[in-house]
Amino acid sequence: MNNKIIIINGPNLNLLGEREQSQYGSTTFEELKEICLDKSKELGLIADFSQSNIEGEIVGLIQDSRKNFDGIIINAAAFTHTSVAIRDALSIFKKPIIELHISNIYKREEFRQKSLISDVVTGGIFGLGADGYILAIISMQKLLQNEN
């Protein structure tokens, strides 16, 4: 079974628990990381959990993932709405990708309602808070299991 996934987090997600708790909840980034790694292990997945505020680093992570990972879960954060480079890197991946957002981007400001990556991912989870990560991990495990 394919079982290596990477969870990529974009700009400002390292400040979870500190910023706009009404939008993003009180779970800290480190707590979220621990929850995700534990859930992945429970489901028989080997997970890497990363975060960057730098667009080019995220592009590099996605490119490197082609050889090292079977699936990507990505919360591109603000880059969702602006980065053609991240979109292009994801389109080259050719394996399951889940787009994830803690808040419902479609209920927010107009500029946040356009995702440049939605049309190149397998599916998306929006607006379910930190629990969306758990749902994404479960969904990814099922996607990878069905590939075999």
C-alpha positions in Angstrom: 0.0 0.0 0.0 1.1 3.5 -0.7 1.4 5.2 2.6 3.7 8.2 2.6 2.0 11.6 2.7 3.1 15.2 3.2 0.9 17.8 4.8 2.0 21.2 3.5 0.9 24.4 5.3 1.3 27.9 3.8 1.9 31.4 5.2 0.9 32.4 8.7 -0.3 29.0 9.7 2.6 28.7 12.1 0.7 31.3 14.1 -2.4 29.1 14.6 -3.8 29.6 18.1 -2.5 33.2 18.2 -4.2 34.7 15.2 -7.9 35.3 14.5 -9.3 32.6 16.7 -12.8 33.3 15.4 -11.6 32.1 12.0 -9.0 29.6 12.9 -9.7 28.3 16.4 -7.5 28.0 19.4 -5.5 24.9 18.4 -1.8 25.8 18.0 0.3 24.8 15.1 2.3 22.4 17.3 -0.8 20.8 18.6 -2.2 20.4 15.1 1.0 18.8 14.0 0.9 16.3 16.8 -2.7 15.5 16.2 -2.1 15.0 12.4 1.0 12.8 12.9 -0.8 10.7 15.5 -3.9 10.2 13.3 -1.6 9.3 10.3 0.2 6.7 12.3 -3.1 5.3 13.6 -4.1 4.8 9.9 -0.8 3.3 8.9 0.4 6.4 7.1 3.9 7.8 7.3 3.4 11.6 7.4 5.6 14.6 7.1 4.1 17.9 8.4 5.7 21.1 7.0 5.0 24.8 6.9 6.5 27.7 5.0 5.8 31.4 4.6 7.9 31.4 1.4 6.2 30.5 -1.9 9.3 29.1 -3.5 9.9 26.7 -0.6 6.4 25.4 -1.0 7.0 24.9 -4.7 10.2 23.0 -3.9 8.4 20.8 -1.4 5.8 19.9 -3.9 8.3 19.2 -6.6 10.4 17.0 -4.3 7.2 15.2 -3.2 6.8 13.6 -6.6 9.6 11.1 -5.7 9.1 10.9 -2.0 5.4 10.9 -1.2 2.2 9.1 -2.4 -0.2 12.0 -1.6 -0.3 15.7 -0.6 -2.6 17.4 1.7 -2.1 21.2 1.3 -3.4 24.2 3.1 -1.8 26.8 0.8 -3.4 29.6 2.9 -3.1 33.0 1.2 -1.1 31.4 -1.7 -4.3 29.6 -2.6 -5.6 32.9 -4.1 -2.4 34.2 -5.7 0.2 31.5 -6.6 0.2 30.2 -10.1 3.6 28.6 -9.3 2.1 26.4 -6.5 -0.8 25.5 -8.8 1.6 24.5 -11.6 3.7 22.4 -9.2 0.6 20.6 -7.9 -0.5 19.9 -11.5 2.7 18.0 -12.1 2.3 15.8 -9.0 -0.1 13.3 -10.7 -1.0 11.6 -7.4 -3.9 12.3 -4.9 -4.0 15.9 -3.6 -6.4 17.3 -1.0 -6.9 21.0 -0.7 -7.7 22.0 2.8 -8.8 25.3 4.5 -9.6 25.7 8.2 -12.1 28.5 7.4 -14.7 28.4 4.6 -13.0 30.5 2.0 -16.3 30.8 0.1 -17.9 32.7 3.0 -15.0 35.1 3.4 -13.9 38.2 1.5 -14.4 38.1 -2.2 -10.7 37.9 -3.0 -10.4 34.7 -0.8 -13.3 33.0 -2.7 -11.1 32.2 -5.7 -8.8 29.2 -5.4 -6.2 28.8 -8.1 -5.5 25.2 -7.0 -9.0 23.7 -6.8 -9.1 22.6 -10.4 -5.8 20.6 -10.1 -6.5 18.8 -6.8 -8.4 15.5 -6.2 -10.8 17.1 -3.7 -11.2 19.7 -1.0 -12.2 20.3 2.6 -13.3 23.8 3.7 -14.6 25.4 6.8 -14.4 22.5 9.3 -11.7 24.0 11.5 -8.7 21.9 12.6 -10.9 18.8 12.3 -10.6 19.3 8.5 -7.0 18.0 8.8 -8.3 14.7 10.4 -10.9 14.3 7.7 -8.3 15.0 5.0 -5.9 12.3 6.5 -8.8 9.8 6.6 -9.8 10.7 3.0 -6.2 10.4 1.8 -5.8 7.0 3.4 -8.9 5.8 1.6 -7.7 7.4 -1.7 -4.3 5.6 -1.4 -5.9 2.3 -0.4 -8.2 2.4 -3.5 -5.2 3.0 -5.8 -4.0 -0.5 -5.1 
